[in-house]
Amino acid sequence: QVQLVESGGGLVQAGDSLRLSCAASVRSLRNYAMGWFRQSPGKEREFVAAVRWNSGHTYYADSVKDRFTISKDSAKLTVHLQMSSLKPEDTGVYYCAGDPSMILSSIRDARQYSYWGQGTQVTVSS
């Protein structure tokens, strides 16, 4: 059983930066796709960013491209989400997700991820 634990959420002002981390309790993340999703009240969970562990290729939602950066720490089996120029509309619970057999065309689909963290709240005030 893979456990994912997020950290780093908080309350910030618009324009600030924040870094989220997701630590995986697993022997290896080889072949995994690791993603970040977010959900705000009354809305569906939406894709934010993802990284394919083997290649390091990254993928972003248009709404966060050029502001957010996803990265991986292979030694610590941790995924980071560096968020800059935060906006109030970035507010939500951010979830880390992982799957060992993700196909590229599904990497933005939350339903395709097998493992999820408990979520961390990010609140951006205007």
C-alpha distance (Angstrom), angle and dihedral (degrees) to the residues before:
residue distance angle dihedral
Q1 . . .
V2 3.78 . .
Q3 3.78 117.9 .
L4 3.77 122.1 -161.1
V5 3.80 119.9 -165.4
E6 3.79 121.3 -168.7
S7 3.76 126.5 -158.0
G8 3.77 139.7 168.3
G9 3.78 104.1 65.6
G10 3.78 122.8 136.7
L11 3.77 149.4 126.6
V12 3.80 116.7 -59.7
Q13 3.78 138.4 160.3
A14 3.76 126.0 -107.7
G15 3.78 110.3 -80.8
D16 3.79 94.0 28.2
S17 3.79 127.3 118.5
L18 3.78 131.5 -125.3
R19 3.78 134.6 179.7
L20 3.77 123.3 -145.8
S21 3.78 123.6 -162.9
C22 3.78 132.6 -161.0
A23 3.78 119.6 -163.9
A24 3.79 118.4 -162.0
S25 3.78 122.6 -150.1
V26 3.76 98.2 -150.0
R27 3.79 135.6 107.3
S28 3.78 93.9 -115.9
L29 3.78 140.4 -3.0
R30 3.77 92.8 -152.3
N31 3.81 110.5 146.2
Y32 3.78 91.4 9.8
A33 3.74 127.6 133.3
M34 3.79 111.2 -148.5
G35 3.76 120.9 -161.7
W36 3.78 144.2 179.2
F37 3.77 121.2 -140.3
R38 3.78 131.5 175.7
Q39 3.74 136.4 -155.7
S40 3.78 131.5 -166.6
P41 3.81 126.4 -170.2
G42 3.77 113.3 -70.4
K43 3.78 93.6 8.8
E44 3.75 134.6 99.2
R45 3.76 121.3 -108.2
E46 3.78 107.7 -88.2
F47 3.77 134.1 -158.1
V48 3.79 117.0 -107.3
A49 3.81 108.4 167.6
A50 3.78 142.7 -28.6
V51 3.77 140.9 -167.8
R52 3.78 131.0 -158.4
W53 3.78 106.0 -134.8
N54 3.80 99.3 -145.9
S55 3.79 99.0 46.6
G56 3.79 100.1 25.6
H57 3.78 90.0 -133.4
T58 3.79 112.3 157.1
Y59 3.78 133.5 -151.2
Y60 3.78 130.4 -165.4
A61 3.76 141.2 -170.2
D62 3.79 111.5 -114.1
S63 3.80 90.1 -119.0
V64 3.80 92.8 63.3
K65 3.78 102.8 30.5
D66 3.82 111.6 125.3
R67 3.82 90.6 16.6
F68 3.80 103.9 59.7
T69 3.78 129.2 50.1
I70 3.78 125.7 -165.3
S71 3.78 118.2 -157.3
K72 3.77 139.5 168.5
D73 3.77 133.9 -136.7
S74 3.79 105.2 -153.7
A75 3.79 94.5 -171.0
K76 3.80 93.6 54.1
L77 3.82 97.6 33.3
T78 3.77 88.2 -127.0
V79 3.77 133.2 138.5
H80 3.78 121.3 -153.5
L81 3.77 131.7 -160.0
Q82 3.79 112.5 -159.4
M83 3.80 108.7 -161.9
S84 3.78 121.1 -166.1
S85 3.79 135.2 175.1
L86 3.77 89.1 22.8
K87 3.78 119.1 -158.6
P88 3.81 130.7 -159.1
E89 3.80 88.4 -110.5
D90 3.82 88.5 63.4
T91 3.80 88.2 69.6
G92 3.79 114.9 119.8
V93 3.76 146.5 89.3
Y94 3.77 109.5 -60.9
Y95 3.78 117.9 -147.3
C96 3.76 130.1 -164.9
A97 3.79 116.5 -144.4
G98 3.77 136.8 -177.9
D99 3.76 140.9 -172.6
P100 3.81 131.4 179.8
S101 3.78 97.1 -150.6
M102 3.77 106.5 38.7
I103 3.77 118.3 154.2
L104 3.78 115.3 -143.1
S105 3.77 95.8 -117.5
S106 3.82 90.5 58.3
I107 3.77 99.7 45.4
R108 3.82 92.2 106.7
D109 3.81 93.6 48.0
A110 3.81 113.6 98.0
R111 3.82 90.8 -160.3
Q112 3.81 90.2 66.6
Y113 3.79 96.1 60.4
S114 3.78 116.9 95.3
Y115 3.79 101.3 -166.9
W116 3.79 129.8 49.9
G117 3.75 138.2 -178.6
Q118 3.78 124.3 -134.2
G119 3.79 93.9 -104.2
T120 3.78 134.9 -116.3
Q121 3.81 125.4 -126.4
V122 3.77 120.2 -119.7
T123 3.79 117.0 -172.7
V124 3.79 121.5 -176.6
S125 3.78 115.9 -168.3
S126 3.78 122.7 -156.0
